[in-house]
Amino acid sequence: MDERIVAWTAGATPEQRRTGPTIDDLGGLEQVLLAADYFATGPFLDHLIRATAQAGAADGRVESCKIILSGLASSTRHSAFAQAVSALATYPDLARELGPTLAKILLNRITNARDAGDDVAQALIGAEAADCLVQLTLADVISPARLLGKMDEITEDPAELPVEFASRLPRLLGVLEAHHPTAGLRDALERCLTPEHTSRDAAFELALADVRGALEQDSYQAIADGLAGTRDRFAELAAIDPARIDAQIYRAGIDGLLGLTSPDAAERVATAAACLQENLHRYRAWSGVLSGPVWAADRQSDLVAWSELTTLLSEAAKYVGTDNPWYEDGHGIITALLRAYCAHNTVTVLTESTAQSVIEVMVAPVIEDAFLTHENRLRCLDHALTHDPDFTADPAAQQLRAALKNRVSRPPSPDPGSGVDPGKARRATLAPATRPLPHNR
């Protein structure tokens, strides 16, 4: 079998090496079955998984599935097991075909890792099994209940776990907590704050969970207070560990969002946007050389979303001040403000929750007040809506003008520091007249 794999590797195209060999490339089903122990205990279990995923029922998928399950249950090679579960996570249909036995095997590998002692390979295999189960849970391949229970069980005392295993757990707990916030995994994360090797990741995951909680609030003060607290924790993490680029990105994103209502909004939001962009470039340079699970890709997308939002706010912040006479190109100014005004769904912190309420409470009142504080700005918008084809049919521009008409006879939204919540005041005024816009990301 070694010779067949070497021959296939030598002649395969880059695309074929990515998808893996077929059963025929491995010599046919009969040869694969004869080499069952070779695949189950050797370094190429991932090749069999990829070959089986490409095979039809007539090509012996049932028989090769038995070998795969045997290999996942018995492998003592960390690298082989890691490559195998990584391949398996990319083929959810095959994972479903492996049935409940797959989940049972992977859960057992987690239990074995807990009791691994000085067996580093066993500990690392358990971490890979947990990661694979998280991915399969997010893909709706397996029910999350048993995994959630197992993760809570094994973190009863993180200090007693092998370091190689425990150090991987906080990130996985954070991902699961984001998708199953009522499962009680926050307690598990808090227990991970004690050991040195899990404390920083656990603190980051808890801060990220609090960002999600803050964004779900419906008042300016509640959102602002929640974000301000998590901002300080991200800053502490970045100070303790300057290589913690993700913490610096979230801190800058929060600075940009909270800075929009400050008197020096243009400067503060621009500084936050520049900091975020710099750190995002660093993060991409670091993560670009690594391959990771699907949940890691989702997190990268979330960082990009914060960058997009902060960039939109930075452009809008140039024109929200009362002392800006708007002598520049009116088309560009209105465009910048509208992009921030309709930035719904830009912030998606790991889960797919929308940011409509955040924009509605934190951003929209500021944009509206930018028009209401100067009559010439309202005239500029009315002229654009009447004569500029870029705006006459723009639903965001129409929504903004409708909102302004509802407020024009009332005072501008209260300042966030005045004791009156601008988001609640605005919604009370506009609820009957406005509807959320669809957002095309």
Protein Blocks (a to p, Z undefined) as FASTA:
>chain_A
ZZmmmmmmmmpcfklmmnopafklnnpjklmmmmmmmmmmmmklmmmmmmmmmpcfknom
mmmmmmmmmmmmmocbfklmmmmmmmmmmmmmlmmmnommlmmmmmmmmmmmmmnomamk
lmmmmmmmmmmmmmmmmnomacfklmmmmmmmmmmpmmlpcfklmmmmmmmmmmmmmmmm
mnopmmmmmmmmmpmklmmmmmmmmmmmmmmmmmmpcbfklmmmmmmmmmmmmmmmmmmm
mmlmmlmmmmmmmmmmmmmmpmklmmmmmmmmmmmmmmmmmmmmmmmmpccdfklmmmmm
mmmmmmmmmmmmmmmmmmmpfklgolacfklmmmmmmmmmmmghklcghiacdfklmmmm
mmmmmmmmmmmmpmklmmmmmmmmmmmmklmmmmklmmmmmmmmmmmmpccdddfklopa
fklmmmmmmmmmpccddddZZ
